[in-house]
Amino acid sequence: MRATADRQRVCQELDTLASITDGDPPAVTRIVFSETDLRARRFFKQRCAAAGLELREDAVGNTFARWQGSSPELPAVATGSHLDAIPNAGRFDGTVGVLGGLEAVRALQAAGFQPRRSVDVIMFTSEEPTRFGLGCLGSRLMSGVLDPQADERLRDREGATLEVVRRRAGFSGSLETVRLSEDRYVGFVELHIEQGPVLERDGDDIGIVTAIAAPASFRLIIEGEGGHAGAVLMPDRHDAFLAAAEIALILESSVRALGGIDTVGTVGVCELFPGAINSIPSRVRLEIDVRDIDPDRRNHVFRHTEEAGRLVAERRGVTVRGEVINMDPPATCAAEIVEAVTGACAARGLKGQRMISRAYHDSLFMARVAPTGMIFIPCQGGISHRPDEYASPEAIANGVEVLADTLAVLAS
């Protein structure tokens, strides 16, 4: 049996999906539970139904498209990713794993493969943190990392709770029902663009992911004293923004001092109040992301930045309040899936490279409930989360075919 991807079909579907956007093409913007997001979901479900897959949606909108196996009582195998996109994003992040997962199933069907275990293609809800400030919402709930009280606790920028927003989008029921049992899947494999330059730089076809870095995100509220930009003299100021700027630079120096390439820190949000050119900022909100595959290094940066914030506050006469948004452990990919992906690359004459995922994905949380692996394909220049994000049809087809071979091993 040799499964062959229909690269024209999957690329046309990716193009169609990219046209479902709130941005100006080629930019893709699909915020979870928006009308645009719901249109994208409908497109995916239509394509799954055309392939003869059985559809199910849970209370938060995670969507499962099942290819029934000959022994449906056995734990299943799964693949998938997400369709939501941050503002001004590209067309391949997440979508390659969803439509590519579907294409892998269709390629296996066309090759005459009959799975013993059922195969699910999963579209996860809200991998991106855009609307509710927390990434991997659907897979966090599926893995039990996020408690059902998040329904009332999580709110969007308009103040609407997760419960209100999801029910308005047509997803009802208790979030308690979203959690998966630990015997639901014997394996989960996610296909994704690398979102980095390594594969392209090294001339390799496939990234065989061995570990997934974990994020720690925290929010700092810095409060000082506002005042007229012309009337308050410099020695008398307690400028919240200048304190925030110091903290941001301390974060950078703390990461760089570790001397490795796997630790990264980012200040992704800096909101000033009142936000007027002639007014001293009295309050600033910083949101900080620190990642590493080594939780000790990551947590060192977190603690150092927190302690530095206290010293800056004392010196500048401001207050700093901190709040942890999430602090997740890294994941190690299952050896049997790593070997299956490695074998698939070798059988197809593709150059595979073992590597870590520095971006985190729904796989980080699926690893808590099932043996998990990831397959990366090259993306041009390592660019992602931008409209010029690009993966070639050849790269997509290679990834789909390696995924199909891996699923065949796991489902046999």
HELIX and SHEET records of a PDB file:
HELIX    1   1 ARG A    7  ALA A   18  1                                  12    
HELIX    2   2 GLU A   35  ALA A   50  1                                  16    
HELIX    3   3 THR A   95  ALA A  110  1                                  16    
HELIX    4   4 LEU A  137  SER A  143  1                                   7    
HELIX    5   5 ALA A  150  ARG A  153  1                                   4    
HELIX    6   6 LEU A  162  ARG A  168  1                                   7    
HELIX    7   7 LEU A  175  VAL A  178  5                                   4    
HELIX    8   8 VAL A  198  ASP A  202  1                                   5    
HELIX    9   9 MET A  234  ASP A  236  5                                   3    
HELIX   10  10 ALA A  240  ALA A  257  1                                  18    
HELIX   11  11 PRO A  295  ARG A  316  1                                  22    
HELIX   12  12 ALA A  335  ALA A  347  1                                  13    
HELIX   13  13 SER A  363  MET A  366  1                                   4    
HELIX   14  14 GLN A  380  GLY A  382  5                                   3    
HELIX   15  15 PRO A  393  ALA A  411  1                                  19    
SHEET    1   A 2 VAL A  28  ARG A  30  0                                        
SHEET    2   A 2 ALA A  85  ALA A  89 -1                                        
SHEET    1   B 8 GLU A  54  GLU A  57  0                                        
SHEET    2   B 8 THR A  63  TRP A  67 -1                                        
SHEET    3   B 8 VAL A 119  PHE A 124 -1                                        
SHEET    4   B 8 ALA A  76  HIS A  82  1                                        
SHEET    5   B 8 TYR A 185  ILE A 193  1                                        
SHEET    6   B 8 THR A 372  ILE A 377  1                                        
SHEET    7   B 8 ILE A 206  ILE A 212 -1                                        
SHEET    8   B 8 ALA A 331  THR A 332 -1                                        
SHEET    1   C 8 GLU A  54  GLU A  57  0                                        
SHEET    2   C 8 THR A  63  TRP A  67 -1                                        
SHEET    3   C 8 VAL A 119  PHE A 124 -1                                        
SHEET    4   C 8 ALA A  76  HIS A  82  1                                        
SHEET    5   C 8 TYR A 185  ILE A 193  1                                        
SHEET    6   C 8 THR A 372  ILE A 377  1                                        
SHEET    7   C 8 ILE A 206  ILE A 212 -1                                        
SHEET    8   C 8 GLY A 352  SER A 357  1                                        
SHEET    1   D 4 VAL A 264  PHE A 273  0                                        
SHEET    2   D 4 ARG A 283  ASP A 292 -1                                        
SHEET    3   D 4 ALA A 214  GLU A 223 -1                                        
SHEET    4   D 4 THR A 319  MET A 327 -1                                        
SHEET    1   E 2 GLY A 227  HIS A 228  0                                        
SHEET    2   E 2 SER A 279  ILE A 280 -1                                        
END                                                                             
